[in-house]
Structures are given as structure tokens and as C-alpha cells.
Amino acid sequence: MTKVLVATDKPFAKVAAEQIRDIVSKAGYTCTFLEKYTDQADFVKAAADADAIIIRSDKATREVIENGKNLKIIVRAGAGYDNVDLAAATENGVVVMNTPGQNSNAVAELAFGMMVYQVRNHFNGSSGTELKDKSLGIHAYGNVGKNVARIAKGFGMKVYAFDPFVPKEAIAADGVEAVDHVEDLYKKSDFVSLHIPANDKTKKSIGYQLLSLMPENGMLVNTARKEVIHEEELKKVLAERKGFCYVSDIAPDNAAELSEFDARLFFTPKKMGAQTAEANINAGIAAANQIIAFIEKGDITYKVN
């Protein structure tokens, strides 16, 4: 019988887990859960007889993939998939998918929650500033970027976007001004919201050259990945620009070194972009349905490798 393993160090919400189990069971498959495991070896062992795996932020390493002798598909319940060894998956004939769009509103709302928290001085009682009439640049205009634009217009912000993979006409149709060059985005924007993936081209790509183009009191909002930030150059920008702020739902590796700039920083305790009940349920259900569609119909709509 086909076995679906749900391996989640950070478990799905109970209602999401129940719906995943129900979807898998109705298809005639077995569904097992590995939750809150403390050792990667537990994941490797559990993968041994799995035909399909659903993960969240869990590491689907080469060891996991090669130990899964029956493994046919891994679905990352979320947008990013840099926690999956794509090369190992491809070499072993394993399809890797993500669930784009399922977490996008949750991530977008978090970006604005952090922006408001920062411009209002961490709610410390002092006078802050407003988002209205400020300019927002969206770096990568995918599902999250589109939701960021929608919310920004509700705040009364001027919205720009840069994404060489999205037609300018499609961006303009959302009432957003597309810019031709990434440098222009940073020059025009009081706030920049990052939504780029972490890959060989983007890692450490956000550094002094771009950030120094922003206004003196600019703010970088990162709900993407910490790896896209050039952390030493970020420190340099914070030191040189006395009003520059950085907020993120994942702390940089050099967070301790940045403590002198605490008033201009905010990091959530852990990755928080998808941490809503709605996103949790949506991504889990999508992952289960995608596995069934792949096994029964060969559907590879969301394949990323």
C-alpha cells in the first residue's frame, strides 16, 4: 500500500493534520506522522518505506532521499524549497514540489505587521511615523508580492515592483509601477519588501550596493531567506545610516553583532511567515492533494526539479 509520511519538526495544526490524514486515507493510502523529532536520523529512518513525503521546514537531505527506496515524491508545504536537496532528488528519480500561493497572504500580513511595529518604535510610547504616502518597493512579484501590493494600497502607499520574470503589463494591471532595474527599485522606495528565493544567484545579493541607494530612513523588510542578505554589508549600512532599519522573520547569523542597533531592528523568534492557522491548513491540504494527483494521474504541475 502507498505510504505517505508527514515529517514535521514543527507539526501542522491539529485540524490540518486531520484533514491531511483524511485526504490520504480516502485515496486508499496509509498516512503516518513524524512530529517534533529531535534527531535528523529519525527522519532518515522514517523515510525508508515512504512512497511520498510532506515536509514543512524539515531538511530533505541526500541521506533522507537515498534511504527512501520507494520514494517517488516530496512536497514542501510552502513556497520555498531550499530545504530539499534537489540534485539528490533528481538523481534518484524523485519529484519535488512546493505549494505556491498557500502561505502568501500570511507572509504578506506579517511583513506589514513588522513594518508597523518598527515605524511605531516597537510601541514604546514615543511618537513614530505612518505608512500612508510612503513608497514601497516589492523585490520579486510572485504570489506573496502581489498580496503585499494589495495590502500596501490599502495603507495608501505608492507601490513599485521589480521582477524580470513577470511582464510589466501584469504588474501594471494591479495598479503597481514596474521598474526596469533593481537599482531603481531601491532608489525610489522608503521600504523594500524582499521576496526572492535563496539560490546561487541571490545569496548575499542584498548588500551595501543596493541598500545604500535607499533613503536615509529606509527600511528593508525580509520575509524571504536570511541567506540573501550580505550580513557584514548590512552592518555597514546600519552604521553609516542612522535612520536605516531592518526587520525580518528570521534573525541573521550576526544578530549579536548588530545589538548596538537594536532600536532599528526587529527579528521574530523563529521563521513566522506561514505561522497562521489558515496558511497551515491550506498548505497541508494542497500538499496532500498534489501527492494524490501525481501518483494517480502523473500531475507534475508544481514540480520544481
Buried (B, 14 or more C-beta within 10 A) or exposed (E): EBBBBBBBBBBBBEEBBEBBBEBBEEBEBBBBBBEEBEEBEBBBBBBEBBBBBBBBBBBBBEBBBBBBEEBBBBBBBBBBBEBBBBEBBEEBEBBBBBBBBBBBBBBBBBBBBBBBBBBBBBEEEEEBEEBEEBBBBBBBBBBBBBBBBBBBBEBEBBBBBBBEEBEBEBBEEBEBBBBEEBEBBBBBBBBBBBBBBBEEEBBEBBBBEBBBBBBEBBBBBBBBBBBBBBBEBBBBBBEEBEEBBBBBBBBBEBBEEBEEBEEBBBBBEEBBBBBBEBBBBBBBBBBBBBBBBBBEEEBBEBEBB
